[in-house]
């Protein structure tokens, strides 16, 4: 029954399916259904000018869907804008390069420093409390410092 309807619609059936997928893209987040909708519309255009059986049209649609999804995703993956705060969720990375005053001395290469409302473990040269240090790096939540 459905195949009879699709055969009667011909190329229009693919265009209707394409428009349904494009409409579905408005409802569902992401950018996946738009590519399948484009593949359906292109398949409808090919069906308009060729006399393929529905099985061949389905294979063309499947191949176009895969190809267009891959091309669309790869094209737009490189066009994402750079975030305005690239280190937003990388708190330790934001501290690198900044200077602070030691609240506790560094003894035997390890110590602690208060930055804002957090106590951080630090490693660096032995220094007394009150010395100015610069954060040079981090590893697993431990900051590396040197004398500023």
Secondary structure as UniProt FT lines:
FT   HELIX           2..9
FT   HELIX           11..27
FT   HELIX           33..49
FT   HELIX           54..77
FT   TURN            78..79
FT   TURN            86..89
FT   HELIX           91..95
FT   TURN            96..97
FT   STRAND          99..101
FT   STRAND          106..107
FT   TURN            108..109
FT   STRAND          110..115
FT   TURN            116..117
FT   STRAND          118..123
FT   TURN            129..130
FT   STRAND          132..139
FT   TURN            140..141
FT   STRAND          142..147
//
